[in-house]
């Protein structure tokens, strides 16, 4: 006899909600049984494709007794408002990254969920890919030696598709730091996961091709407490590319989302493929959320981890604006 699946509602219907709903169809732990969007046509389309029921308001969705938790994929600036409504109804929350646009809002989200006694999981998914998990293991067992350098590059051409301010991603107030906030933050989370806390940040942004208000390319140089140096670049006007490379005294591990993980060890001349790119990291994070709801346990990426990544983004914003290296200690007041 199998346990009954949890019921989740999804809030905010768009292309990313559809991606997560596709993954949810494979879960043995939960199913999406309700949805809400301010655009009811999107709700009806979602229901036709994925099943469940459409609701007429956020309050209606969270009032459904059978709903155990919600998946929130609304615009970044709305996260706090939506979280408050769901938390009042004691619904557990899976919140897409970033946790919020502002650090003050992220701290309020943390507080609201803690006081409500609910699970808060934040969607920094890429660290769960088996290739990045393997890099973590290579670092921990000293296979790569002393880590000196870590590089993360993430590019997509989504910025070229932003042609109207009706899309929230078009607006700089909705996406501070532009593509560094939208996609680069994934590699910031990955590098914190792999190498630990960051001490200093230096950044450079540009707006080159997009019609949107946001920066369409951004880079950030990182100094870790370990002494290692890191580099993250986000590009919103180039073809898909997701790579992460970690270099150490004994070897180099190079991960590519399309091809998998390869290593080049000291004394070798040829890169060796360690594993392919197959990994259902999105289902992994959603299933972990379901397990946390069932077991009343803490997720791998909760508010604390999400705020760390967001704080680096804000240090990068400050660095770019003031044209200087910014210490993370300057951001610890969590005000902007």
C-alpha positions in Angstrom: 0.0 0.0 0.0 1.5 3.4 -1.0 1.2 6.5 1.0 -1.2 9.2 -0.2 0.5 12.0 -2.2 0.6 15.5 -0.9 -1.5 18.2 -2.6 0.3 21.4 -3.7 -1.1 24.5 -5.3 0.9 26.6 -7.7 0.7 30.4 -7.7 1.8 32.4 -10.7 1.3 30.8 -14.1 3.9 31.2 -16.8 6.6 29.3 -18.6 8.5 28.3 -15.5 5.4 27.1 -13.7 4.8 24.8 -16.7 8.4 23.5 -16.4 7.9 22.6 -12.7 4.5 21.1 -13.4 6.1 18.8 -16.0 8.5 17.6 -13.4 5.8 17.2 -10.8 4.0 14.7 -13.0 6.9 12.3 -12.3 6.7 12.6 -8.5 5.5 9.8 -6.3 5.3 12.2 -3.3 3.0 15.0 -4.4 0.8 16.3 -7.1 -0.4 19.8 -8.2 -4.1 20.0 -7.6 -4.9 23.7 -7.8 -3.5 26.9 -9.4 -4.0 30.6 -9.3 -3.0 33.4 -11.6 -4.4 36.9 -12.0 -4.8 35.9 -15.7 -7.6 33.4 -15.6 -7.0 32.4 -19.2 -3.5 31.1 -18.1 -5.1 29.2 -15.2 -7.6 27.5 -17.5 -4.8 26.6 -20.0 -2.7 25.2 -17.1 -5.6 23.1 -15.8 -6.2 21.7 -19.3 -2.6 20.7 -19.6 -1.8 19.5 -16.1 -5.1 18.9 -14.4 -6.3 20.1 -11.0 -8.6 23.1 -10.5 -8.4 26.8 -11.2 -9.1 29.2 -8.4 -10.3 32.8 -8.6 -8.1 34.3 -5.9 -4.9 33.5 -3.9 -7.1 33.5 -0.8 -9.4 30.9 -2.3 -6.4 28.6 -3.2 -4.8 28.7 0.3 -8.2 28.1 1.9 -8.6 24.7 0.3 -8.3 22.3 3.2 -6.6 19.5 1.2 -3.8 21.8 0.0 -0.6 21.0 2.0 1.7 23.5 0.4 2.2 26.0 -2.4 4.7 26.5 -5.2 5.3 30.2 -5.8 6.5 31.3 -9.2 5.3 34.9 -9.2 7.5 38.0 -10.0 10.3 38.5 -7.5 8.8 41.7 -6.1 5.6 40.0 -5.1 7.2 37.2 -3.1 6.7 38.7 0.3 3.0 39.5 -0.2 2.3 36.0 -1.5 4.3 34.3 1.2 2.4 36.3 3.9 -1.0 35.1 2.6 0.1 31.5 2.3 1.8 31.5 5.7 -1.3 32.9 7.4 -3.1 29.8 6.0 -0.4 27.6 7.4 0.6 26.3 3.9 4.1 25.1 3.4 6.0 27.1 0.8 8.3 26.3 -2.1 9.5 29.7 -3.4 11.3 30.2 -6.6 14.6 32.0 -6.5 15.6 34.7 -5.7 13.9 34.7 -2.3 13.1 38.4 -2.9 14.6 41.4 -4.6 15.5 43.2 -1.3 17.3 41.8 1.7 14.9 43.4 4.1 12.0 41.6 2.3 14.0 38.3 2.4 14.4 38.7 6.2 10.7 39.3 6.6 9.9 36.2 4.6 12.2 34.2 6.8 10.5 35.6 9.9 6.9 35.1 8.6 7.6 31.4 7.8 9.4 30.7 11.1 6.6 32.2 13.2 4.0 30.3 11.2 5.9 27.1 11.8 5.9 26.1 8.1 8.6 24.8 5.7 10.2 27.3 3.4 12.3 25.9 0.5 13.9 28.2 -2.0 14.4 27.1 -5.6 18.2 27.2 -6.1 18.1 24.0 -8.1 21.3 23.6 -10.0 23.4 22.6 -6.9 21.3 19.4 -6.9 22.6 18.3 -10.4 24.6 15.1 -10.0 27.5 16.7 -11.7 27.8 19.5 -9.2 27.2 17.0 -6.4 30.2 15.1 -7.7 32.3 18.2 -7.7 31.3 18.7 -4.1 32.5 15.2 -3.3 35.8 15.7 -5.2 36.5 18.8 -3.1 35.5 17.1 0.2 37.7 14.1 -0.3 40.6 16.2 -1.4 40.8 14.7 -4.9 41.3 18.2 -6.4 43.6 19.4 -3.7 43.7 23.0 -2.5 41.0 24.9 -4.4 42.4 28.0 -6.0 39.8 29.1 -8.6 36.1 28.5 -9.4 34.4 29.9 -12.5 30.7 29.9 -13.4 29.2 31.1 -16.6 25.5 31.1 -17.4 24.1 32.6 -20.6 20.6 32.6 -22.2 19.2 34.8 -24.9 16.0 35.7 -22.9 17.0 39.3 -22.8 16.6 39.6 -26.6 13.0 38.4 -26.1 12.1 41.2 -23.7 10.3 43.7 -25.9 7.5 45.1 -23.7 7.3 46.4 -20.2 4.2 44.2 -19.8 6.8 41.5 -19.0 8.0 42.1 -15.4 11.5 41.0 -16.3 11.7 44.0 -18.6 11.8 46.4 -15.7 14.9 47.3 -13.7 12.9 47.8 -10.5 11.6 44.3 -10.8 15.0 42.7 -11.6 17.8 44.7 -9.9 21.2 43.6 -11.2 19.4 42.3 -14.3 20.6 38.9 -15.6 23.0 38.5 -12.6 19.8 38.3 -10.4 17.8 36.1 -12.8 20.4 33.5 -13.8 23.8 34.4 -12.4 22.5 33.9 -8.8 22.4 30.2 -9.5 26.2 30.0 -9.9 26.6 32.3 -6.9 24.6 29.7 -4.9 26.6 26.9 -6.5 29.9 28.4 -5.5 28.9 29.1 -2.0 27.7 25.5 -1.7 31.0 24.2 -3.1 33.5 26.6 -1.5 31.8 28.3 1.5 31.3 31.9 2.4 32.4 34.9 0.4 34.4 37.8 1.9 34.8 40.3 -1.0 33.0 41.2 -4.2 33.9 43.2 -7.3 31.5 43.5 -10.2 30.9 45.0 -13.6 27.5 45.3 -15.5 26.5 46.4 -18.9 23.4 46.8 -21.1 24.3 46.1 -24.7 21.4 44.7 -26.8 18.2 44.1 -24.9 15.3 46.6 -25.3 14.5 46.0 -21.7 15.7 48.3 -18.9 17.8 45.7 -17.2 21.5 44.9 -17.5 22.0 42.1 -20.0 25.5 41.1 -19.0 27.0 41.0 -15.6 30.2 39.7 -14.0 31.3 39.4 -10.4 34.7 38.5 -8.9 34.6 36.8 -5.6 37.1 36.2 -2.8 36.2 33.3 -0.5 37.1 33.0 3.1 39.2 30.0 2.2 41.4 32.3 0.1 40.1 30.9 -3.2 39.0 33.3 -6.0 35.7 32.9 -7.9 34.2 34.4 -11.0 30.6 34.4 -12.1 29.3 35.8 -15.4 25.7 36.0 -16.5 24.8 36.9 -20.1 21.2 37.4 -21.2 21.8 38.0 -24.9 23.8 34.9 -25.9 23.0 31.2 -26.7 22.4 28.7 -23.9 25.6 28.0 -21.9 25.9 26.7 -18.4 29.4 25.8 -17.2 31.1 25.5 -13.8 34.9 24.8 -13.4 36.7 24.3 -10.2 40.5 24.2 -10.2 42.8 22.8 -7.5 46.4 21.8 -6.9 45.7 18.2 -7.8 43.2 18.6 -10.7 40.4 20.4 -12.4 36.7 19.5 -12.5 34.6 21.0 -15.4 30.8 20.7 -15.5 28.7 21.5 -18.6 24.9 21.2 -18.3 24.8 19.8 -21.9 27.7 17.3 -21.7 28.2 16.4 -18.0 31.3 16.4 -15.7 34.9 15.9 -16.9 38.1 16.0 -14.9 41.7 16.7 -15.8 44.0 15.4 -13.0 47.6 16.4 -12.4 49.9 14.4 -14.7 47.1 13.7 -17.2 46.9 15.2 -20.7 43.3 14.4 -21.6 40.0 15.4 -20.0 38.2 12.3 -18.7 34.3 12.2 -18.7 33.1 11.3 -15.3 29.4 11.4 -15.8 26.9 12.5 -18.4 24.4 15.4 -18.1 21.4 13.3 -17.2 20.0 14.5 -13.8 16.5 15.4 -12.7 17.5 18.1 -10.4 14.2 20.0 -10.6 12.3 16.9 -9.5 14.9 16.4 -6.7 14.2 19.8 -5.2 10.5 19.5 -5.4 10.5 16.0 -3.9 12.8 17.2 -1.1 10.2 19.9 -0.3 7.5 17.2 -0.1 9.7 15.1 2.2 10.3 18.1 4.4 6.6 18.8 4.6 5.9 15.2 5.5 8.7 14.9 8.0 8.7 18.4 9.4 12.4 18.7 8.4 14.5 21.5 7.1 15.3 21.8 3.3 18.8 22.1 2.0 18.1 25.6 0.7 16.0 27.6 3.1 15.9 31.3 3.9 19.4 31.3 5.4 21.1 29.9 2.2 18.9 32.0 -0.1 19.8 35.2 1.7 23.5 34.5 1.4 23.2 34.3 -2.4 21.0 37.4 -2.5 23.4 39.3 -0.3 26.2 38.7 -2.8 24.0 40.1 -5.5 23.5 43.3 -3.5 27.2 43.5 -2.8 27.7 43.3 -6.6 25.1 46.1 -7.1 27.0 48.3 -4.6 30.4 47.4 -6.2 29.2 48.3 -9.7 27.6 51.6 -8.5 30.6 52.7 -6.5 33.3 51.2 -8.7 35.1 49.4 -5.9 35.6 46.2 -4.0 32.8 45.6 -1.5 33.3 43.6 1.7 30.4 41.3 2.5 30.6 42.7 6.0 29.1 45.9 4.6 26.0 44.0 3.6 25.4 42.3 6.9 23.0 45.0 8.1 20.6 43.6 5.4 19.5 47.1 4.4 19.7 48.6 1.0 
